[in-house]
Structure formats: structure tokens, C-alpha cells
């Protein structure tokens, strides 16, 4: 596509130069790119960056045009807009030739359970013969081809979203499952997308208030997904359910149209009887944690509504391989080692309570708290760790530019007030090793907070990281 074609709907005359890409990150600019200068998001813990300050770098790297919100005179075509975030989404959709129009889109949002529900839904579609893509926190899939996630964002920026959908469409896939965060909705990373089915899994009002400010703003951001969906799949525990139900919808959970009876926790997974408008049947899900029944019901409802048969859906559920970093069992005996992404007090509490039920010995925990995030998380994590774990190793978890010592001190102080037993081990690799050496037969060791992530952010650095490999290395050092 040429610059002239790209800018035509915006009323800007531009030369017919070939456009090679669009980005809001000046470091990613290459010759032939359009650079969009996006104002930064103000957060309590840091001053925002302003993309306009990086225009000289973008030009030096070969940008052939710039989009921004300020009145500027530049040596290349400049498109001034009121909302640069909206502009980059619309430009990306046009540049990648509206790939969403060729795919049945499924959007999954919620405070917790997004990744598991999205992965389950993708697996059920594939099992039912619908070739589908998956864009989620834990990774990407094009059919069965797996790729690593795109950094730490649940939902990447608009150019990456549309580029991924274009590749899916070009490969002949028929559907795409997108994990859609409140950040992505509020910051317009998925602007322009309309969903065949939108799933709203859960809502915890005390999450992500550093960005949204209030629980009401946080909820409104997530509710945007419902507004943009032909049919919504809603859990009955959601607040403001009556307002959400103004859209065509399916209700999942107690009192809904799709629900589970007779849930049984077993060592290998969960069994329940599915009740739905499409029939009933015995279901087996090879995941730990009763909360995963809700995730399964949400995915089943969306798949069944889309036309996957009940038999195909139940068979697909039983073969689900799990989600990397979500209650991922690294070792079963002589002590169990489990990796989970739990990185808030609420999610950590759910993970620890789940593991406690099947742990004959002690429950050990390695956990930290991320920097440049709501500092209230630290107190929540510290309190939960003290109450529910027998011994906690407080360590690093992406402290970024915040002092690690301050984060660890906040965790320790919260745990100390609860009377918990803990050690402070700043280096995460060393903390995991110490915890593995401490574990005894019958214990469970939970490594929480990093899950699937492939980097560890220290200061300005993003170091390569693989939690499973680090755990396996520690087990080998112990001779297991």
C-alpha cells in the first residue's frame, strides 16, 4: 500500500511511496515506515513518555511520514489528528487490508481466567474442525503452529494485532480468538474490531486501578467488548448484569443457561456434568482448580453457539493440553512443583487454596510483586502468602525501574503483620533453588507470578527467562 492510499480517507495528500509498516515505537522504525506519535499514559508511579519527543529518532531511522496530535512542521508528510491512538488502529486496519472481515472473531475479557478460557476456546474450535488463530498472553497460534507471546502485553498494540489477523486470514483460517485486556480496550489497541462472540469471564473491582482510576472505569472498559459483539457470553457472577444483558447473550454459571453439576476434583483434573441448551453430558477437564470449571463453561458456551457439536466439544475438552504457566505441573513426586501466573492477591489466594487441598505436606511459595504497578498488590500478596503458605520466599518479579528492596520490604512487612514465615531472596533463580532444596516429600512448591513469561525485567533490561527451565535446573542440582 502506498502512503497516498493509506492517508486518502484522512484527507491528506501524500506521495505514492510504498509503506513498509506502521509503529508507535521509534525503535522499530525502519525505512518506509509511518511513525505515529502517541502521548503516553499518565500513571501514579511514573511520568508518561510522549511519542512526539521521539519524532527526530523516527525520522533518522527512515520514517516516510508521521502522525501526531500537535501542530508541527516536518520534512515528511505529517497527519495531525485529535486522537493518535485511534488513528494508529484505523491506519493499521487499512494497511493490513481489513483482515478481521475475513475471520469470525471471538474476544475474551475478564479480570481472571482470560488466558485459560481463550486457549480452551481455540482448542475446542480446532477439535471441532474450525481452523482458528489464537492471540493471548501465553502465546500465539495459527492453527496448531505455536509461537511465543509478543512481550508482556496481554493484547499487543494495534499494528501487531492487525498484522497477526492478516497472517491468519492469508493462511485460510476461519476464526480467531483474541484475549482482550481492559488496557487494550481503553487504549484503543483493538479499535475497529467487531466480534462474533464476546466472552466476559469475571470481574474483580480492585484490579488495574493504576490505569483506570476507579472500578467503574475499569468495568466500563471491559464492557466495551460486549458492546462490540454480536452475541455476548456472560458469567452470572458479573456486576451490572442487567445492563450487559441488553445485548443478545448467553448466561453461564449458577442460574444461567450453561452450567455444571456434580463438580468433582481429582488428582488428574475436574469432572462435571454439563447442562446446556445443546444438551447435557459428562465432561472431563485435565486441569487443576475448581475455578477452571467456569473457564471451561465459558469456552464451551461460545463453541456450542458457533456450531461445534456437543460430542466434539466434550471430546475436545478432555484432550486440552493445558496452558503454559497456568497451574503447570513441573514435577509430581517426591514433592510437587507447580508454576502459575498468579500475580495478584486474589489469584494467588485461589492458587494456594487449590493446591492445599491436594498437598499432604507443606505448601511452599516463591513469589514477588511487579514494579510500576498498583502498589496495593504488594500488601495483598504479602498477606495472602503469610496466611496460606507454610513458608514463602519473597523475590523479584519485574521490578523494572522501582527499587527491588522497597518492593521486597513491602511484601515482608505485610507478611510480618500476619505472622507468616518467609525469607527474602532478591535473585529469583536463587530463590527457586533455595525453595527446591527446602522441599520435602509430600510438599507442594508453587512458583507464582511469572508463569509463561519469557523475560524478567530488571531496571531498563529485559533478561531472557523461562520459569520451567529454571525450576528443572534447580531440581537437577538437587539430584532429581
C-alpha positions as CSV (number, residue, x, y, z in Angstrom):
1,X,0.0,0.0,0.0
2,X,1.2,3.5,-0.8
3,X,1.3,6.5,1.5
4,X,-1.2,8.2,-0.8
5,X,-3.7,5.3,-0.4
6,X,-3.1,5.0,3.3
7,X,-3.8,8.6,4.1
8,X,-6.6,9.2,1.5
9,X,-9.5,8.6,4.0
10,X,-7.9,11.2,6.3
11,X,-7.9,13.9,3.6
12,X,-4.1,14.3,3.5
13,X,-2.3,14.5,0.1
14,X,0.8,12.3,0.2
15,X,3.2,10.9,-2.4
16,X,2.7,7.4,-3.7
17,X,5.6,6.0,-1.7
18,X,5.4,2.4,-0.6
19,X,4.6,1.9,3.1
20,X,6.5,-0.9,4.8
21,X,5.0,-0.7,8.2
22,X,3.3,1.4,11.0
23,X,4.5,1.7,14.5
24,X,4.3,3.9,17.6
25,X,7.7,2.7,18.8
26,X,10.5,4.8,17.4
27,X,12.9,1.9,18.0
28,X,11.0,-0.2,15.5
29,X,11.0,2.3,12.7
30,X,12.8,1.2,9.5
31,X,13.0,2.9,6.1
32,X,9.5,3.2,4.6
33,X,7.6,3.2,8.0
34,X,4.9,5.5,9.2
35,X,5.6,6.7,12.8
36,X,2.6,7.5,15.0
37,X,3.5,9.8,17.9
38,X,1.2,8.7,20.8
39,X,1.1,10.7,24.0
40,X,2.0,8.5,27.0
41,X,-0.4,7.2,29.6
42,X,-0.1,9.0,33.0
43,X,0.3,6.5,35.8
44,X,0.8,7.2,39.5
45,X,4.3,5.7,39.6
46,X,6.0,7.4,36.6
47,X,5.8,10.3,34.2
48,X,4.5,9.3,30.8
49,X,6.6,9.3,27.7
50,X,5.4,11.4,24.8
51,X,5.8,9.9,21.3
52,X,6.2,13.4,19.9
53,X,9.6,13.6,21.6
54,X,10.8,10.6,19.5
55,X,9.9,12.0,16.1
56,X,13.5,13.0,15.4
57,X,14.7,9.5,16.1
58,X,11.9,8.1,13.9
59,X,12.9,10.4,11.0
60,X,16.6,9.4,11.5
61,X,15.6,5.8,11.2
62,X,13.8,6.3,7.9
63,X,10.2,7.2,8.6
64,X,8.5,8.5,5.5
65,X,5.5,10.1,7.3
66,X,4.4,11.0,10.8
67,X,1.1,11.1,12.6
68,X,0.6,13.1,15.7
69,X,-1.6,15.4,17.8
70,X,0.5,18.5,17.8
71,X,0.9,21.4,15.4
72,X,4.2,20.5,13.7
73,X,6.1,21.3,10.6
74,X,8.2,18.3,9.4
75,X,10.3,17.4,6.3
76,X,7.9,14.5,5.6
77,X,4.1,14.3,5.3
78,X,2.5,14.9,8.6
79,X,-1.0,14.0,9.5
80,X,-2.4,15.8,12.6
81,X,-5.2,14.0,14.4
82,X,-7.2,14.5,17.6
83,X,-6.6,11.0,18.9
84,X,-3.3,9.3,17.8
85,X,-4.3,6.0,19.5
86,X,-7.5,5.8,17.5
87,X,-5.5,6.9,14.4
88,X,-2.9,4.1,14.6
89,X,-5.7,1.5,15.0
90,X,-7.6,2.8,11.9
91,X,-4.4,3.1,9.9
92,X,-3.2,-0.4,10.8
93,X,-6.6,-1.9,9.9
94,X,-6.4,-0.1,6.5
95,X,-2.7,-1.0,5.9
96,X,-3.4,-4.7,6.6
97,X,-6.5,-4.7,4.3
98,X,-9.2,-5.3,7.0
99,X,-8.3,-8.9,7.8
100,X,-10.9,-9.0,10.5
101,X,-13.6,-9.0,7.9
102,X,-12.4,-12.5,6.7
103,X,-12.5,-14.1,10.2
104,X,-15.0,-15.0,12.8
105,X,-13.6,-13.1,15.9
106,X,-14.0,-14.3,19.4
107,X,-13.0,-11.8,22.1
108,X,-12.3,-12.9,25.7
109,X,-12.0,-10.4,28.6
110,X,-12.2,-10.6,32.3
111,X,-10.1,-9.9,35.4
112,X,-9.0,-13.5,35.7
113,X,-9.4,-16.6,33.5
114,X,-8.9,-14.8,30.1
115,X,-5.9,-16.9,29.0
116,X,-7.2,-20.2,30.0
117,X,-10.7,-19.5,28.5
118,X,-9.2,-18.2,25.3
119,X,-6.8,-21.2,25.0
120,X,-9.7,-23.6,25.7
121,X,-11.9,-22.0,23.1
122,X,-9.2,-22.1,20.5
123,X,-8.7,-25.8,21.3
124,X,-12.4,-26.6,21.1
125,X,-12.7,-24.8,17.7
126,X,-9.8,-26.8,16.4
127,X,-11.2,-30.0,17.7
128,X,-14.5,-29.2,16.0
129,X,-12.8,-28.7,12.6
130,X,-12.7,-24.9,12.6
131,X,-9.2,-23.7,11.8
132,X,-8.5,-20.9,14.2
133,X,-5.9,-18.5,15.4
134,X,-5.2,-17.5,19.0
135,X,-3.6,-14.3,20.3
136,X,-3.2,-14.4,24.0
137,X,-0.9,-13.6,26.9
138,X,0.6,-17.1,26.9
139,X,1.4,-17.2,23.2
140,X,0.1,-17.2,19.6
141,X,-1.3,-20.0,17.5
142,X,-2.0,-20.2,13.8
143,X,-4.0,-23.4,13.7
144,X,-1.7,-25.8,15.6
145,X,1.5,-23.8,15.0
146,X,2.6,-22.2,18.3
147,X,4.6,-19.0,18.7
148,X,5.8,-17.2,21.8
149,X,3.8,-14.3,23.2
150,X,4.5,-10.7,22.0
151,X,6.2,-9.3,25.1
152,X,4.4,-8.6,28.4
153,X,1.2,-7.1,27.0
154,X,-1.9,-9.3,27.1
155,X,-3.0,-7.6,23.9
156,X,-0.3,-6.1,21.7
157,X,-0.6,-2.7,20.0
158,X,-2.9,-2.3,17.0
159,X,-0.3,-2.8,14.3
160,X,0.7,-6.2,15.8
161,X,-2.9,-7.2,16.3
162,X,-3.9,-6.5,12.6
163,X,-0.7,-8.0,11.3
164,X,-1.4,-11.2,13.1
165,X,-5.0,-11.3,11.8
166,X,-3.8,-10.7,8.3
167,X,-1.4,-13.7,8.5
168,X,-4.3,-15.8,9.9
169,X,-6.6,-14.8,7.0
170,X,-3.8,-15.3,4.4
171,X,-3.4,-18.9,5.7
172,X,-7.0,-19.6,5.2
173,X,-8.0,-19.8,8.8
174,X,-11.7,-19.1,9.5
175,X,-11.7,-17.8,13.1
176,X,-9.5,-16.0,15.6
177,X,-9.7,-16.0,19.4
178,X,-8.3,-12.8,20.9
179,X,-7.6,-12.3,24.6
180,X,-8.6,-8.7,25.1
181,X,-7.5,-6.8,28.2
182,X,-9.0,-3.7,29.7
183,X,-5.8,-1.9,28.8
184,X,-6.3,-2.8,25.1
185,X,-9.9,-1.6,25.1
186,X,-9.2,1.6,27.0
187,X,-6.1,2.4,24.9
188,X,-7.8,1.5,21.6
189,X,-5.4,-1.3,20.6
190,X,-8.4,-3.3,19.2
191,X,-10.4,-0.4,17.8
192,X,-12.2,-1.3,14.6
193,X,-12.8,-4.9,15.6
194,X,-16.3,-6.4,15.9
195,X,-16.7,-9.9,17.5
196,X,-18.9,-12.7,16.5
197,X,-18.9,-13.7,20.2
198,X,-17.6,-11.7,23.1
199,X,-16.9,-13.5,26.4
200,X,-16.8,-11.6,29.7
201,X,-15.4,-14.2,32.1
202,X,-15.0,-12.4,35.5
203,X,-14.6,-9.1,37.2
204,X,-12.6,-8.1,40.3
205,X,-13.1,-4.4,41.0
206,X,-9.7,-3.8,42.7
207,X,-7.6,-4.7,39.7
208,X,-5.7,-2.3,37.3
209,X,-6.8,0.8,39.2
210,X,-3.4,2.4,38.4
211,X,-4.6,2.9,34.8
212,X,-8.4,3.1,35.2
213,X,-8.6,5.1,38.4
214,X,-11.9,3.6,39.6
215,X,-13.7,0.3,39.5
216,X,-16.4,1.9,37.4
217,X,-13.9,3.0,34.7
218,X,-12.3,-0.5,34.8
219,X,-15.7,-2.2,34.3
220,X,-16.7,0.2,31.5
221,X,-13.5,-0.6,29.6
222,X,-14.2,-4.3,29.7
223,X,-17.9,-3.8,28.9
224,X,-16.8,-2.3,25.5
225,X,-16.1,-5.8,24.3
226,X,-19.8,-6.8,25.0
227,X,-21.0,-3.7,23.1
228,X,-18.9,-4.7,20.0
229,X,-20.1,-8.3,20.0
230,X,-23.0,-9.9,18.1
231,X,-23.6,-12.3,21.0
232,X,-22.1,-12.0,24.5
233,X,-21.3,-14.9,26.8
234,X,-21.6,-13.6,30.3
235,X,-20.9,-15.2,33.7
236,X,-23.8,-14.8,36.1
237,X,-21.5,-13.5,38.8
238,X,-20.7,-10.3,36.9
239,X,-21.8,-7.0,38.3
240,X,-24.2,-4.8,36.3
241,X,-25.5,-7.9,34.6
242,X,-28.8,-6.3,33.6
243,X,-27.0,-3.6,31.7
244,X,-24.8,-6.2,29.9
245,X,-27.9,-8.3,29.0
246,X,-29.2,-5.6,26.7
247,X,-27.1,-7.3,24.1
248,X,-28.0,-10.7,22.7
249,X,-26.4,-13.1,25.2
250,X,-25.9,-16.4,26.9
251,X,-25.6,-16.7,30.6
252,X,-23.1,-19.1,32.1
253,X,-22.9,-20.3,35.7
254,X,-25.5,-20.8,38.5
255,X,-28.9,-19.6,37.3
256,X,-27.7,-19.4,33.7
257,X,-28.3,-21.4,30.5
258,X,-25.0,-23.2,30.7
259,X,-23.9,-24.7,34.0
260,X,-22.1,-27.6,35.7
261,X,-23.5,-30.1,38.1
262,X,-21.6,-32.5,40.4
263,X,-18.1,-31.0,40.1
264,X,-15.5,-33.4,41.4
265,X,-11.8,-32.6,41.9
266,X,-9.5,-35.5,41.1
267,X,-5.7,-35.7,41.0
268,X,-5.7,-35.6,37.2
269,X,-8.4,-32.9,36.7
270,X,-12.0,-32.0,37.1
271,X,-15.2,-33.9,36.3
272,X,-18.7,-32.4,36.0
273,X,-22.0,-32.8,34.2
274,X,-22.6,-30.1,31.6
275,X,-26.0,-28.7,31.2
276,X,-26.8,-26.5,28.2
277,X,-29.4,-25.7,25.5
278,X,-27.5,-28.0,23.2
279,X,-27.8,-31.0,25.5
280,X,-26.1,-32.5,28.5
281,X,-23.1,-34.8,29.0
282,X,-20.3,-35.9,31.2
283,X,-17.3,-33.6,31.0
284,X,-13.6,-34.1,32.0
285,X,-11.1,-31.2,32.1
286,X,-7.5,-32.1,32.7
287,X,-6.7,-29.0,34.8
288,X,-6.3,-28.3,38.5
289,X,-8.5,-25.8,40.3
290,X,-12.3,-25.8,40.5
291,X,-12.4,-22.2,39.2
292,X,-11.4,-23.7,35.8
293,X,-14.9,-25.2,35.5
294,X,-16.1,-21.6,34.9
295,X,-13.4,-21.1,32.3
296,X,-14.5,-24.4,30.6
297,X,-18.2,-23.5,30.7
298,X,-17.5,-20.1,29.1
299,X,-15.4,-21.7,26.3
300,X,-18.0,-24.5,25.8
301,X,-20.9,-22.0,25.5
302,X,-19.1,-20.0,22.8
303,X,-18.0,-23.1,20.9
304,X,-21.5,-24.6,21.0
305,X,-23.1,-21.4,20.0
306,X,-20.8,-21.2,17.0
307,X,-21.9,-24.6,15.8
308,X,-19.4,-27.1,17.4
309,X,-21.4,-30.2,18.3
310,X,-21.8,-31.3,21.9
311,X,-19.9,-34.5,21.2
312,X,-17.0,-32.7,19.6
313,X,-16.9,-30.1,22.4
314,X,-16.8,-32.6,25.2
315,X,-14.2,-34.7,23.4
316,X,-12.1,-31.6,22.8
317,X,-12.3,-30.6,26.4
318,X,-10.9,-33.9,27.6
319,X,-7.8,-33.6,25.4
320,X,-7.0,-30.0,26.4
321,X,-3.2,-29.9,26.9
322,X,-3.3,-27.1,29.4
323,X,-1.9,-23.6,29.4
324,X,1.8,-22.8,29.9
325,X,2.4,-21.2,33.2
326,X,-1.2,-21.8,34.4
327,X,-1.1,-24.4,37.2
328,X,1.6,-26.1,35.1
329,X,3.0,-29.2,37.0
330,X,6.7,-29.5,36.5
331,X,7.2,-32.4,38.9
332,X,4.7,-34.7,40.8
333,X,7.0,-36.6,43.2
334,X,8.6,-36.9,45.7
335,X,7.3,-33.3,46.1
336,X,5.2,-31.4,43.6
337,X,6.4,-28.3,41.8
338,X,3.8,-26.1,40.1
339,X,4.1,-22.9,38.0
340,X,1.3,-20.4,38.0
341,X,0.9,-16.8,36.7
342,X,-0.9,-15.7,39.9
343,X,0.4,-12.2,40.4
344,X,-2.3,-10.5,42.5
345,X,-3.6,-11.3,46.0
346,X,-6.9,-12.7,44.6
347,X,-5.3,-15.0,42.1
348,X,-2.6,-16.1,44.5
349,X,-5.2,-17.0,47.1
350,X,-7.1,-19.1,44.6
351,X,-3.9,-21.0,43.5
352,X,-2.8,-21.7,47.1
353,X,-6.2,-22.8,48.2
354,X,-6.4,-25.2,45.2
355,X,-3.0,-26.7,45.9
356,X,-3.6,-27.0,49.6
357,X,-6.5,-29.5,49.1
358,X,-4.2,-32.0,47.4
359,X,-1.0,-31.4,49.4
360,X,-0.3,-33.8,52.3
361,X,2.8,-31.9,53.4
362,X,3.8,-28.2,53.5
363,X,2.9,-25.6,50.9
364,X,6.0,-23.6,49.9
365,X,5.8,-20.4,47.8
366,X,8.1,-18.4,45.6
367,X,6.6,-15.0,44.8
368,X,7.3,-11.3,44.2
369,X,5.4,-8.3,43.0
370,X,5.9,-6.2,39.9
371,X,7.3,-2.7,39.8
372,X,5.4,0.1,38.2
373,X,2.1,-1.4,39.1
374,X,-0.5,-0.7,41.7
375,X,1.5,-0.8,45.0
376,X,-1.5,-2.2,46.8
377,X,-0.8,-5.5,45.1
378,X,2.2,-5.9,47.3
379,X,0.3,-5.8,50.6
380,X,-2.3,-8.2,49.2
381,X,0.3,-10.7,48.0
382,X,2.2,-10.4,51.3
383,X,-0.9,-11.0,53.4
384,X,-2.1,-14.0,51.3
385,X,1.3,-15.6,51.3
386,X,1.5,-15.3,55.1
387,X,-1.9,-16.8,55.7
388,X,-1.9,-19.6,53.2
389,X,1.7,-20.7,52.6
390,X,3.8,-22.5,55.2
391,X,7.0,-20.8,54.0
392,X,7.4,-18.1,51.4
393,X,10.5,-16.9,49.5
394,X,9.9,-13.3,48.6
395,X,11.9,-12.5,45.4
396,X,11.9,-10.3,42.3
397,X,9.2,-10.1,39.7
398,X,9.9,-7.5,37.0
399,X,10.7,-4.7,39.4
400,X,11.5,-2.5,36.4
401,X,12.8,0.9,37.4
402,X,11.4,0.7,41.0
403,X,13.9,-0.3,43.7
404,X,13.6,-4.0,44.3
405,X,14.5,-3.5,48.0
406,X,11.4,-1.3,48.5
407,X,9.1,-3.9,46.9
408,X,10.5,-6.8,48.9
409,X,10.2,-4.7,52.1
410,X,6.6,-4.0,51.4
411,X,5.9,-7.7,50.9
412,X,7.8,-8.7,54.0
413,X,6.0,-6.0,56.2
414,X,2.6,-7.2,55.1
415,X,3.6,-10.9,55.8
416,X,5.1,-9.9,59.1
417,X,1.8,-8.3,60.3
418,X,0.1,-11.6,59.5
419,X,2.6,-13.7,61.4
420,X,3.8,-15.5,58.3
421,X,7.1,-17.4,57.8
422,X,9.2,-16.0,55.0
423,X,12.7,-15.4,53.6
424,X,13.8,-12.6,51.4
425,X,15.9,-13.8,48.4
426,X,16.2,-11.0,45.9
427,X,17.6,-13.1,43.0
428,X,14.7,-15.2,41.6
429,X,16.9,-18.0,40.3
430,X,18.5,-18.3,43.8
431,X,15.0,-18.2,45.4
432,X,13.8,-21.1,43.3
433,X,16.9,-23.1,44.1
434,X,16.5,-22.5,47.9
435,X,12.9,-23.4,47.7
436,X,13.6,-26.7,45.9
437,X,16.3,-27.5,48.4
438,X,13.9,-26.8,51.2
439,X,11.1,-29.0,49.8
440,X,10.4,-32.5,51.3
441,X,8.4,-35.5,50.3
442,X,4.6,-34.6,50.2
443,X,5.2,-30.9,49.9
444,X,4.0,-28.6,47.1
445,X,6.1,-25.8,45.8
446,X,4.3,-23.0,43.9
447,X,6.3,-20.7,41.8
448,X,4.0,-17.8,41.3
449,X,3.9,-14.6,39.3
450,X,6.0,-15.3,36.1
451,X,4.1,-18.2,34.6
452,X,4.6,-18.3,30.8
453,X,6.6,-15.0,30.5
454,X,9.9,-15.2,28.6
455,X,11.6,-12.2,30.1
456,X,12.5,-10.8,33.5
457,X,12.6,-7.0,33.7
458,X,15.4,-5.6,35.9
459,X,15.7,-1.8,35.6
460,X,15.8,-1.0,31.9
461,X,16.8,-4.5,30.9
462,X,14.5,-7.4,29.8
463,X,16.5,-10.5,30.5
464,X,15.6,-13.9,28.9
465,X,13.6,-16.0,31.4
466,X,12.0,-19.4,31.4
467,X,10.5,-20.3,34.8
468,X,10.1,-24.0,33.9
469,X,13.8,-24.3,32.8
470,X,14.9,-22.6,35.9
471,X,12.9,-25.0,38.1
472,X,14.2,-28.0,36.2
473,X,17.7,-26.8,36.6
474,X,17.2,-26.4,40.4
475,X,15.7,-30.0,40.5
476,X,18.8,-31.3,38.7
477,X,21.1,-29.6,41.1
478,X,19.3,-31.4,43.9
479,X,19.7,-34.7,42.0
480,X,16.1,-35.1,40.9
